[in-house]
């Protein structure tokens, strides 16, 4: 049992980037823009409506309550929770500037078994979450394309997405779509192709990817500025009454829904081995990015709920819907364009993060050695980037996006909670190690952050906890079948070959 909780020694940061390893090319501004690229996306363009209006079945049963105009308090609540976690991330990222994010931090603080569980959870955040983002991207892309080209419904909706829908028009596709061996052919081709394009970009290189991300961030900020500027001029104060129609229950449950909006800041920490001067740059990038994104969410939420009655925001495209209901239809296409660009940036950042988690786990022997290979020319983890891209693209081709949001949220919150707990543990275990960034009031902040994450998790439905338990069980089987026996730390073996300049 003791060997399951062996901790990995924190090495000198320079040791994390051997000659054939990842290339350090990013600065603070790149990290902040990476954060905005990841955080401002599906949460604000898709789940905002459900968070405000709640989720009610056709039978009248309330699945979860909405916050109404008090949605801004849900964003502030999440901003505070994530700020506590971000402070803990900043301290550990400055001490352990390695690819792997919460996985690497947990390995150095809480031991191998916990690290494996966190690494397995992060797959929910990145890979599974990206399936949902790709499907949402496809919806906005089809809306943008519809005035010019009308794609057949069976090529723009996945089988499980149609099967789970209560929309009669979508359900009709089960009967009208072409059949193969008696099964309706229902494929979300736009979602599949955007993931494959992003994957190809990420294989080519990090600097090229960050340039594309920075351009997309500029576009999304301009679109949101348009929404705020035009929308603020048409706000009707009566829409803010009642402010919190479902009290704190609505605020709490809305926070659990829109948490998906915040998970991207974790992706910054996966860039540690590709960041210049990470001891200083990582904390700045994490905290600045989170602060800017929280401010944007609060402003957009306040305008959206003031523009139209919050009940009418219940739509897959709430910001475009707000303009349509308010009679500002001439701007709707711009919002759709902003959503397409915005979600492309989210896809890029999440697809960037997941292969680096696999890379770190394989380097430690918990996954097969091929997952730690670095491309000899592009210096990117090309094998895991391509495998992750194909799996996410196939998932987006057929999956239901709604089923993945809650699973993504609970997996990410559990990772945040472990990072918060890791900071005080490392303060006790290794108090003299230099800390370029130190969490202020470490015990209240770290313990409070862990409890706050658990509190937000309680706002998620029961089925999310059930599926999360199944996911963890599968992960433990894989760990004991492979990772436990091949762990570099346990065997005292040489580090996994990274596939240097000569492959």
C-alpha positions, 0 to 999 in steps of 0.5 A, a space after each residue: 500500500 505504501 508503494 502506491 503513494 510513492 511521491 516523485 521527486 521534484 527535479 530541476 526545471 531544466 531536467 524537464 526539457 532534454 535536447 529532444 524534448 518540448 520547445 520553450 517558445 511562449 511568454 506571459 502574453 501567450 499564456 493569457 491569450 491561451 487562457 482566454 482562448 480556452 475559457 471564453 468559449 462553449 460556456 458563454 456561447 452555449 451553456 449560459 442559457 441553461 444556467 440562466 433559465 434552468 432545465 425543465 423536461 417536457 413533462 414539467 419536471 425540473 432537472 435543475 433550477 436556473 439563476 435568472 439575472 443572478 447568473 452574474 453571482 454564479 459567475 462571481 462564485 465560480 470566479 472565487 472558487 477558481 481563484 483559490 484553485 488558481 493560486 494553488 496551481 500558480 505555486 505548484 506550476 512555479 515549483 514544478 514547471 513540467 507538462 502534465 498539469 494537475 497530474 504532475 503536481 499530484 505525483 510530487 505531492 500526493 503519490 502515484 495512485 492519486 496522480 494516476 486518478 487525476 491524470 485519468 480525470 483530466 481525460 474527462 476535462 480535455 478529450 471528453 469535453 472537446 467532444 461536446 465543444 466540437 458538437 456545439 461548434 458544428 451547430 453554430 457553423 451550420 447556422 452560419 452556413 444555412 443562408 448559403 448552403 443547407 447541409 442534410 440533417 443526417 450529415 450534421 447530427 450524430 446518432 446519439 445526439 439525435 437519439 437523445 433529443 426531444 426535438 421532433 424535427 431531429 427525431 424524424 431523422 431516425 426514420 428519414 436518414 439513409 440506412 446501413 445494415 438497418 441502422 440510420 446513418 447519422 454523422 456530424 461531419 463538420 464536428 469531425 473535420 474541425 477536430 482533424 484540422 485542429 489536430 494537424 495544426 497542433 502536430 506542426 508546432 506550438 508557435 504556429 498554434 499559438 499564433 492562430 489562437 491569438 488571432 482567434 482570441 482577438 476576433 472573439 473579443 471583438 464579437 463580445 465587445 459588439 454584443 456588450 456595446 449593442 446589447 447594453 443600449 437595449 437593456 430593459 431594467 424590468 428584465 432584472 426582476 426577480 433577480 434571483 427567482 430560485 434563490 441560492 439553489 438556482 445560483 448554486 446549480 447554475 454555477 455547476 452548469 457553467 463551470 464548464 466555462 472555466 475549466 480552460 485555465 487548467 490547460 495553461 499549466 500543461 504548457 509549462 515545458 514550452 514556456 520561457 522562464 516558467 517560474 515567473 511566467 506560469 503564475 502570471 499567465 494563470 492568474 491574469 487569464 482567470 481574472 480577465 475571463 471572469 470579468 468578461 463573463 460577468 459583463 456578458 451575463 449582465 447584458 444577456 439577462 437584461 436584454 431579454 427575459 431570462 427564460 427566453 435564453 434557453 437555447 443552444 445559441 443564447 447570445 444569438 437568441 438574445 439578439 433575435 428576441 430583442 429585434 437585433 437580428 442584423 447582428 445575429 450572424 456576427 454572433 454566430 461567426 464569433 461563436 465559430 471562431 471562439 469554439 475553434 480556439 477552445 478546441 485548439 487549446 483543449 486538443 493541445 492539453 490532452 496529449 501533454 497529459 499522456 506525454 507526462 504519464 508515459 514518460 513516468 512509465 504509467 502509459 506505453 513508451 510510444 505515448 512519450 515520443 516527440 516529433 524529431 522536427 516539430 518537437 511536439 508529442 505527435 503520436 498522442 496528438 494524432 491519437 487523441 485527435 482521431 478519438 475526439 473526432 470519432 466521438 464528435 461524429 456520433 455522440 450527444 454533447 449534453 451527456 458530456 458536460 456534467 462528466 467533464 465538470 465533475 472530472 475537472 473539479 476533482 482535479 482542482 480539489 487535489 491540486 488545492 490539497 497538494 499545496 499544504 502537503 508539499 509545504 509540510 513535506 518539503 518546506 525548504 524548497 524554493 517557491 518562486 510564487 507562494 500562496 498567501 494564507 496557505 491553509 485557508 486558501 488551499 483547504 477552502 479551495 478544496 471544499 469550494 470545489 466539493 461544494 460546486 460538485 454537489 450541484 451536479 446531478 446524481 447521474 454525473 456521480 454515477 458515471 464518474 464512479 464507473 470512469 474511475 473504476 475503468 481507470 483503476 483497472 488500467 492502472 493495476 493492469 499496466 501502470 503499476 507494473 511499469 512505473 519508472 518510479 517504482 522500478 527505479 528504471 531509466 526515464 522513458 526515451 523521449 525520441 530525440 532529434 533522431 527519433 
